Amino acid sequence: MDYIIPNIKSQNVMFCGYEQLAIILNLHNIHFVKDVLGLDWSFSYTRKFGEGIGIEFEKWLPEYVISTEYTSVRDVLKKYYGFELVRCKFDNSSDILNAMKKDIKMGHPLIVSCDPFCLPYFAEYKVSHAESPHYILMFGFNEDNQELIYYDSTRRFEEGSVHRYSYQNIDELFSPTDNVYHLKPEYIKLIQNGSKKDGRLLLAGSVSDMLMNKEVFSDNSVTYMGINGIRVLCKDMYLMGKWGNEELMNRFFDSFKDMVVLCAQQRYGNYLKLLEINEGSSIKEKLLQIYKKWNALKLNFINPGKQSAVSAFEQGSNTLREIADLEEKFLLEFVHNIECNKISPTG
């Protein structure tokens, strides 16, 4: 007989780790994109220095990170919702199996890091190891059939989202041969050990920070924050498209695409949260315009069509320039209206 945690529902969040966390938060009536990502309107672009910068463009080109998280998801959950992400580590697969069943019985869905090498419905199954961990959500088991029951968001549109994994293969799930991650038996669960607080001031503060355009220097990198970070990235994207070769662009196209998708997802959260706070205000169309531009940038990389990677970067640069102008205009007006009491940052 299946023992499962009820109401496990897809949240349609991009990226497997975020999706599993969003499903758990939904059980607590917290909308991940709006209530967690949406509390932080931010942007940063880190450019790492390498040998030959300015001379051999290709040497530093792949060394970048773009992000819309000044405040980490873990910190937002802990400070404003009283939740802590707890990593549970074990010495062997037998111990983790018993612990998982115990936690599931207590109502805790578990985020498990694994390798697609072990999952039969992946093309990599028994062929190759993934370059990054994949996350699934354990939420049930069947003692009679000796099976764990889990949700995999990656498969929801293909073979269904709910799968079963035999107890007998548990060693393989956590420590497959030659796994580049050397995964140890562990999982993550969400524990509530505090009370919910008003996080809307975090959103108001991050809006102000976007206009300050801070720069942070280290020995081998510089991070551009706020609107200026968007504009610096815009220039670099233009150069990538102008001077980068197709082979180089293809090499890190996917990683750049993933970062852009995350940025667009966060702006959607900002859009939803600000509309919730200022319901019926005049900001809806302006917010929607900003989000649509981010979504267009995302689609430019997710569905490039017949255009080359080089062309995608050139087109992306144009869209990003429009985003910078729209965000700067909106945020200046938003801060002004707060100061004049025409609009509230906290509702």
N, C-alpha and C positions, 0 to 999 in steps of 0.2 A: 504494500500500500504506500502511495506517495505521501510524504510529509513535506508540505511546502508553505512558504510564507506567502499569504495572499496579496493581491493588488499590485503585483509586479508588472508595471506597464512601461512600454517604450516612451521616452521623452523626446526622441528625434533630435538629440544633441550631437553635434559633430565631435568625433574622436571618442574612442571606446572608453578610456578612463573617465572622461567627463560624463559620458552617457550612463555608466554604472553608478556614479555618484549622484547624478540627477534622479535616477530611479529611486535610490534610497531616500533622498531628500523629499521626493514627491510623497512618500509615505508619511512624512511629517508636515505636509502641506506647504512646502517651500519650493518655489519655482526656481530652479538652478540658474537659468539664463537671466531672468528678471531680478530675482531677489539676492543672488550672489554675484554673478558677473556684472549685473546692472548697477551695482553700488559704486563702481570704480570707473569713471570716465578718464582714461589716461592713454598715453602712447609713449613708447621709447624705442630708439633705434641705436643699437650698439655696433660700432664698426671696429673690428680688431685690426691692429697693425701687423704687417708682416714684412719680410725682407723684400726690398725692391718696390715698396709702395710708391706709386707715381711713375715708376719706370717699367716694372713688369706688372701690369694691371691685374693679370689673372691670379697672381699670388695672394692677393688679399680679397679678391672678389667673393669667394665663398664664405669668408669669415665675417658673418654678421648675425645679429639676432634682432628681430622686431617683436614687440610685445605690447599688449594693452593691460598688463597687470602691474601696477605699482604696488598694490596690496594683494598678497597671494590669496588664493581660494582658501587655503588652510587657515590663514589669519582671519579672514572674513567670517568663516564658519565658527571659529573659536570666540572671537571678540563680540560678534553681533548676534549669533544664534545659540551660543553655548554648546556647540558640538566640537568634538575632537576626533580627528582621524587617527586611529590607533593601529600601529603595525604589530602584528602578532607573528613571532618567529619560532620555529621549531627545529629540533635536531634531526627528525626523521619523518617520513611520510605517514607512518602509523600514528604518531602523535598528532599530526595536523588533521588527519581524517577524523579522529575522535573529537578534537577541538571544534572542527567545522560543524559536525553534527550537533554538538552541544550548543554552539552559538546560534545555529539555525533554529533549534528548538526554543531558544530564548528570544527569537524574533529578529535576529541580526542578519540581514543579507551581507554577503562577504565579497569584497572586491579581490579577485585573484589575478596575479600576474603570471602569464604562461607564454609558451612558445607555439606559434601556429604549426611548427614541426610535429606537434602531438595531436593536432585536431584534424580528423579525417576529411572534413569538408573544405579545408584549405588546399590550394594548389601546392603549397610548400610541404604538405604532409609527407613525412619520411624522406623528403628530398633535400630540403635546405632549411637553415635556421633564419629567422627573421632578423632584421637589423635593429629592431626595437621591440620591447615587450608588448604583448597583446593582453588586454584586460577583459575578463569575463566576470559574471556575477553569479556566485553560488547562492541558491535560495531554497534548496530542497534536497531530499534524498529518499531512497526507497530501500529499506533494509532487506526486504524479501529478495529483491533483484540485485542487491549489492551495487547500487548506482547512486551517484551524485546527480543532481538536477541543476542546470545552470542556464543562464541567459547570455546570448552573444549578439550584441547589436550589429556587428559586421554582417551577420547572415540574415538579418530580419527580412530583407527583400528577396532573398534567394530560396533558402531551404527552411525558412521559419526560424524563429529566434530561440526556441527552447530546445536544449540538447541534454543528453545523458552521458555520464562518464563512469566507467566501471571502477569499482574499488580496486580491482586487480591491477589497473594501469596507473594507479596514483603516483608511483615512483616516477614514471615517465613524464607525467604532467609537470612535476616540480623540478626534476633534475634530468632532462633528456641528455643523451650522449653528446658531448662536444658543444653544448649550448654556450654561445658566446657570452651570455649573461651570468652563467654559473648560478642559476636560480636556486635558492634555498627554499625549503618549505616555509611559506609565509603567506599571510593575507592581511587585508586592511578592513577594519570595521569602524562604524560611526557610533560614537558614544556621546550621550548628552550629559554633561557635568556642570552646566551653567544655565543661566536664564537668557531669554531673548532681549536684545537692546535695540534702540532706534539707530539704524545705520545710515539714515538719510543725510546726516551731516558729513559722513565720509564722502558721499557723492558730491555734495556742495563744495567740499574742500578740494576734491580731485579736479573739479571743473576749473577752479581758480588756478590750480597747479598747471593745468594745460596751457595757460596763457603766460606762465613765468619763463618757459623755455630754458630750463636748466641744462647745464652740460656737466657731466661727471667724467673726470679723467683718471685713468689708471696707468700702470707701466706699459701696457700693451693694447689699450683700447680707449675709445671715447664713446660715451653714451649721450645721445641727444634726446631730450625729453620734450613733450608737449608738441605744440603746432610746429615748432622748428624741427623736431625730429621727423615729422611727416615730410617737411620740405627737403630736408637733407636726403632722406630716403628717395624722394621723388627724383632728385638730381642723380643719385647713384643708379636708380633704375633706368634713367635715360641713358647714362653712360654704358650700363650693361647691354642695353639694346643697340646702342650706337657702335660700340667697340668690341663687345663680347662675341666670341665665335659660337656657333650653334652647338658644338660638342660640349663646351663649357657650360652653356646655358642649360642644356638638358641634364647635366650632371647634378645640379642642385635645384632644378625647377620644382621638384616635388616638395622639398623642404620649405622653399619659399611659399609655395602654394598653401601648405599647412598653416604657416604663420598668418597669411592673409585671411584664411578661413576663420582662424581663431579671432582675429581682429574684427571681422565682420560680425561674428557671433556675439562678441562683447558689445559692439555698438547697438545691436538689436536689443540686448539687455538694457542698455542705457535708455534707449527709446521707450521700451516698455515701462521701466521704472519711473522715468520723468513724467510720462503720461499718467501713470497711476497717482503720482504725487500732485500733479497739476491738472487734474481732470477738468476738461471743458475749457482749458486755456487756449491761447492762440499759437502755442509752440508746436502743435502736432504736425502741421505741414512742413515746417522747417526741420524738425527731427526726422520726419519720414524722408525728406530729400537727402539728408546726410546718410541715413541707413541705406537708401537705394543706391547711392554712389558706392558705398562699401560693398554692397551685394554685387554691383556691376563689376567691381574689381575682383571679387571672389570668383564670379563666373568667368571672367577673363582668363583665370588660371585653371579653373576646374574643367571648363568646356572651351578650350582654345580653338576648337574646330580645325580648320586647315592651316591656320596661321602658325608660324614657327615659334619656338621659344623666344627667340630674339624679338620678334614682332610683339609677342605677349608682354614683354618687359617694356617695350616702347609704348604700347597702348596703355599699359598699367601706369606708366609714369604720368601720362596725360590725365587719367582718372584721379590719381593721387593728388595731383596739383589742384584739381577741382575740390577734392575732399578737404584739403588744407584750408582753402579759401572759405568754403562753406562752414567748416567747424569754427574757424577763427571768428567769422562774422556772428555766428549763432552764440558762441560762448561769451563774446564781448557784450552782446545784447542781453544775454541771460544774467550775467553778473551785474550789469547796469540795472536791470529790472529788479534784481534782489535788493540792491542798495537803495532803490527808490520805492521799495515795498510794493512793487507792481506784481511780483510773483514770489512764491515761497519756495525755498530749497527743501523744505521739510513738510509741505502740505498744510 
